[in-house]
Amino acid sequence: MSGSSRCSAIANRFRWYKTEFLEDSGVFSPDGRWIAYTTNESGQPNIFVQPFPGAGEKHQVSRDEGSRPVWRADGKELFYLGADAIMMAVPIDATGQFYAGVPHGGARLVVAARAAVLSPRHD
């Protein structure tokens, strides 16, 4: 099992809080400070990110719909499946307070996302 698969399995088994909503697909950020997950809290599946461990403000990252989040290897972007299974990406800045940019998506992301997830850039 790869490192990211192990982290995903651990995130999905760990109950960091209880709600009445369906939550799954939990994945830790590369630095281990954040967890991204899918929840139906807003009435449809969406991606949220919140600090880990412990309580803290949660941030909705997807706009219309989202599932199956995956962090870019350097933690500066989050990929997810949007409506109609379109791959989406959202820039992330978590160096201070958490900030998520505007999600963008489409077929162009498939190759770029695969490369970014598999081989981190060292800027």
C-alpha positions in Angstrom: 0.0 0.0 0.0 1.4 3.4 -0.9 1.9 6.2 1.6 -1.0 8.2 0.3 -3.3 5.1 0.3 -2.3 4.5 3.9 -3.1 8.1 4.9 -6.4 7.9 3.2 -7.3 4.6 4.9 -6.3 6.1 8.3 -8.3 9.3 7.7 -11.4 7.4 6.7 -11.3 5.2 9.8 -10.6 8.0 12.3 -13.6 9.7 13.7 -12.4 13.2 14.4 -15.9 14.4 15.2 -19.4 13.1 14.9 -22.2 14.7 12.9 -25.5 13.5 11.4 -24.1 13.9 7.9 -22.4 11.4 5.6 -18.7 12.0 5.5 -16.1 10.0 3.6 -13.0 10.1 1.4 -10.9 11.7 4.1 -7.3 12.5 3.1 -4.6 14.2 5.0 -2.6 17.1 3.6 1.1 16.3 2.8 2.2 18.1 6.0 -0.5 16.3 8.1 -2.1 19.6 9.4 -5.3 19.4 7.4 -7.9 16.9 6.3 -10.0 17.1 3.2 -13.2 15.1 3.0 -16.5 14.7 1.3 -19.7 15.6 3.2 -23.4 16.1 2.4 -23.7 18.8 5.0 -24.8 21.4 2.5 -27.5 19.1 1.0 -25.3 17.6 -1.7 -21.8 16.2 -1.7 -19.1 18.8 -1.3 -15.4 19.0 -0.3 -14.5 20.5 3.0 -11.1 21.0 4.6 -10.4 21.5 8.4 -7.5 21.4 10.7 -6.2 18.1 12.0 -6.1 17.1 14.8 -8.6 19.0 16.9 -11.3 21.4 16.4 -11.1 24.4 14.1 -12.9 26.2 11.4 -13.9 24.1 8.4 -13.7 25.5 4.9 -15.9 24.5 1.9 -13.6 24.1 -1.0 -15.9 22.9 -3.8 -18.6 25.3 -5.1 -21.4 23.2 -6.6 -20.5 19.6 -5.9 -17.5 17.6 -5.1 -16.2 14.2 -4.1 -12.9 12.2 -3.8 -10.4 14.8 -2.8 -6.7 14.3 -3.5 -3.9 16.7 -2.4 -1.2 17.8 -4.7 2.1 16.4 -3.4 3.3 19.8 -2.2 -0.1 20.7 -0.6 -0.6 23.8 -2.8 -3.6 22.4 -4.7 -6.5 20.1 -4.0 -8.1 18.0 -6.8 -11.5 16.5 -6.7 -14.3 15.2 -8.9 -16.9 17.9 -9.5 -20.4 17.7 -11.0 -20.6 15.2 -14.0 -17.3 13.7 -12.9 -15.3 16.6 -14.2 -11.8 16.8 -12.5 -11.5 20.1 -10.6 -8.6 21.8 -9.0 -8.5 24.5 -6.4 -5.3 26.4 -5.3 -4.6 26.2 -1.6 -2.5 28.3 0.7 -2.3 26.9 4.2 1.0 28.6 5.3 -0.9 30.9 7.7 -4.6 30.9 7.8 -6.3 28.5 5.4 -7.2 30.0 2.0 -8.8 28.2 -0.9 -8.9 29.9 -4.3 -11.5 29.5 -7.0 -12.0 26.0 -8.3 -11.4 25.4 -12.0 -11.7 22.3 -14.1 -11.9 20.5 -17.4 -10.1 18.0 -19.5 -6.9 20.1 -19.5 -6.4 19.1 -15.8 -6.2 15.4 -16.3 -2.5 15.3 -17.5 -1.4 18.2 -15.3 -3.1 16.8 -12.2 -1.6 13.4 -12.6 1.9 14.9 -13.0 1.4 17.2 -10.0 0.2 14.5 -7.7 2.9 12.0 -8.6 5.9 14.4 -8.7 6.0 17.4 -6.4 7.6 20.6 -7.5 10.3 22.1 -5.3 9.9 25.9 -6.0 
